[in-house]
Amino acid sequence: MPSDRQIHPRPISAPLLTLLALAVLAGCARGPKHEGDAAADWIAHNLVKLMGGEDALADLRFLSFDFVVRENGAVTLRRSHLWDRRKGYHRLEELRGNQLHVTLMDVDTREGASFVQTEDGFVDTTTPESLAAAFDSFTHDTHWLLAATRLLEPGTKLEYLGQQPVADRSFETLKLSFIPGDELTPQDAYWFHLSPEDGLPWGWSVAPDRPDATPTVFQWTEWQEVGDFKLPVRFEEQGAARQIVIDKLYSPADVRTIVFAQPDAPTGVIPR
């Protein structure tokens, strides 16, 4: 950080809340490398090209968005993120009851501070638990936004399964899982179902680390251009009145460093 738990209402699935720093700290040299068959890796590379390409993705240094859960039309969760992808600085805001909670963190080191707004200003409420919860929120929420760009990261295993039936249709499917490393390695699995129309994900199925788990299917129903890159912003659970929405998504041209250092700093940013 610069100097001077998750979807609770009927949880989507535990693994989405425990999606590792593997998916965030992709540049780390430790741990297992990526494993994938030739077809799966080619499709993963092509996915990024279809979304706009590596250069367009890299150009999105800053990302600002709200992660929203809607059930039966009502918002049950909203978290606000501001992230410097180059330096690892991150600001998380969440209104709980009538109090604003803010955590400022360097997600590369997981060091940071948590605060709650009171009538007398912001009070430091930092604990190991508050920082762990904020990091879980960061990994979980950014994974929904960027999952299709993370298929080739270290520690991932990618398999091409050919045509698979989903929601009364058939899709070319990639299976994402994680290579065993240590006790922190997630055992969940994700199936990306590719649209025959444009090659982008029609949706995905997710299964938690339980032998009796039934995968939950979400259709990716809306995409948004951010700069020159396309990202998914709406996910609808099949057979249920629940949606995940990436709201107010944009990539600022610049963000003042103080926004990541002080909880009371105005979060106005410079638009592109």
N, C-alpha and C positions, 0 to 999 in steps of 0.2 A: 504494500500500500504506500503511496507517495507520502513523504513526510509533509511539513507545513505548508419440517417433515412434510409432509408434502400433501398431495391431493387427498385430504381427509374424507370428504363426502364420498362414500362408496369408492374406495381407492381403485385407480385404474389397474395397477398391479405393482406389487412391491418392487420388481426389478427396475421399473422406470424411475423409481426414486433412488436407486442405488447404482445407476449407470455410472461407471467408474471415472475416476480421473484419467483412466485409460483413454476415454473419449475426449478428454479435455487436454491432458498433458501429452499430446501425441508426439511431441518432439523428444520426449525422454528416451535416452538410449538404453535404459535398464529394462529388464523384462523381455518377454518373448516378442518375436517379430510377427508381422502379418503372415497368415497362411491363406492361400486361395487358389482355386483351380483357374486355368487360363481363361475360360469363358466368363467366370464370375468377375475376375479382375478386369477384363476388358469392358464388361457392362458397367462396372463401378466407375471406371475412368470415363466412359461415355456419358454416364449420368451427369457428372460434373460439367462436361462439355455442353450437354443439353440445357443445363441450368444457367450457363453463361461462361463457363471456363474458369480455370485456376486463377488467371490474372484478375478477372472481375471479382472473384471471391476474395482474393488477397487485398483488393482495393477497398473492401468493407472493413476498414480499421475499427471504426466505432459502430456498435449496434445498440439501438434503443428500442425496447418493446415491452408490452405488458403480456404476461402469461395469464390466460383467463380460462376458468372452467365454468361451463354453463350446464345446468341440469333442469330439464323441463322449462327451458327459457329463462331461468333465474341464474344470476351470477353467484356461484358459491365460493369462488376463489379468484383473487387478482393479485399478482405480484409484478412490480415494475423493475426492469433491469436496464442498466447502462453499463456498457462493457467496452473497454479498450483492449481489443484482441491482440494488439502488438505488444503492449506492456503487461497485460494480465490484470489491470486494474478493473474493479467491478463495484458497482453500487446497486444494492438491493433495497427496495422500499416495499413495505406491506402494511396496510391499515388493518389492525386487529381491534375490533370494537371501535372505540373512538380514539385510539392511540396509534400514531405513526411509528413504525419500527424501521430502523435503517441500519444496514450493515455495510461497511466499507472494507473491501478485502483485496489482497493480491492473490488471485486464484492459482498462480503458479507456486506460491509458497504456503498458501492457506492462512497467512497471517492477516489480521485485521482487527476491527473493533465494531461492536454493536451498540446501538443507542435506541432509546425510546423518548419520544417527544412528550413533555409535560408542560404545564402552565408556566413553569420557570425556565423552560428551554429544554435542550436535549440532555439526557442523563446517560452516562456510560453504563451499559448492562452486559459488558463483554464476559462471556464464559466459554469454556471449551465447547459446551453444548450449543451455544448460540452460533458460534463460528461453524461448527459441523453442520448444523441445520441450514445455515446460509449457503454453505458449499454444496449441500445436497440439492437445494433449490436451484442453484446455478447450473449444476450438471444436468439435472432433470429437465429444466425448462429449455436450456439451450439445445439439448438433445432433440427435442421435438422439432426445433427450428432447423437444425443442421445435420440431422441424422444421415441424410442421403449423401453428405459430403465426407462422412467419417468411416466409410466402409473399408478403407485400406489402411487404417491406422494401426500402429504396433499393438499386438495383443489380440487382434481380431482374426476370426476365421470366417471366410466367405465361401459359400458353395452355390453353384448353379443347379437348380432342381428341375429345370425345364418347365413344362406347363403344369400348373397346379390349380385345382378347383377352389374358388373362393366366392362366396355370395352369389351362387348360381351362375358363375362365369368361370372362365379359365384364363390364367395369367402366367406369363413367364415369371419365375420366382427366384429370388436370391435369399439364402438363409444366412443370417449373421449370428455368430456365437463368439465365445471368447476362449482363448487358449489357456488351459490351466497354468497358473503361475504360483499363486499363494492363496491364503485363506480369504483374501479380499477379491479374488477374481469372481466376477458374476457368472452364474450358471444359466441365466436366462437366455432366451433365443428370440430372434426377430426375423420375420419373413417379409421381404419387400416384394409386392406384387406390381409388376410393371404394365402400364397401359399399352395396349397394342396400337393406340392412336398416335401417341407422341413419344413413347418410350420412357416417360417419367413415371414415378410411382403412382399407381391408382390408389394404393393404400398400403397398410402393413398389418401384420398379425403379431401380437406380442404374447409371450408365455413366461410366467415367473418360474423361479427355481423350486418347483414342486412336482413330484411324479404324477399327481392327479390334475395338474393344471390344464385348463382348456384355453387355447389362445383367444385373445380378444381382438376383434377386427375393427380397425378404424379406416374409413375412406378419407383420403386427402382431397377435399372438395374445393379448395381455393388456393391459388398461388398469387404472389405479389412480386413485382419487379422492384428490387432495391438496388439502386445504381444500375448496373448492367447485369445483375444476377437475379435469378428467379428463386424464391423460397416459398415453401408451403406455409399457409397461415390459418387453415381451418381443417380440423380433423373430426369426423363424425363417427361415433361408435355405432356399429351396425346392430340393429335390434334393440337399441336403447336411446332414450332421449337425452343423450349427453354429448357435448361438444368440447373440444379443446380449441381455443382461439388464440392466435398470436395477434394481439391488438396494438395499434399505434406503432407499427414497425417502420423504422427508417434508419439510415446511416448518416449521422451528422458529419459535416466536413471537419469539425474540430470540437473538442471539449476541453474546458479549462481544468487543469490538474486539481484545483481546489475542490472540484465536485467529488473527487475520489478521496479527499482528505478530511473534509469537514461535513458533518451531517446537516448543518444548517445552511450550507452553500446553495445558492439558487442553481437549479439544474437546467437553466436555459442554455441551449447549445446552438452552435452555428450551423444552420441548415446548408445543404448542398445547393 
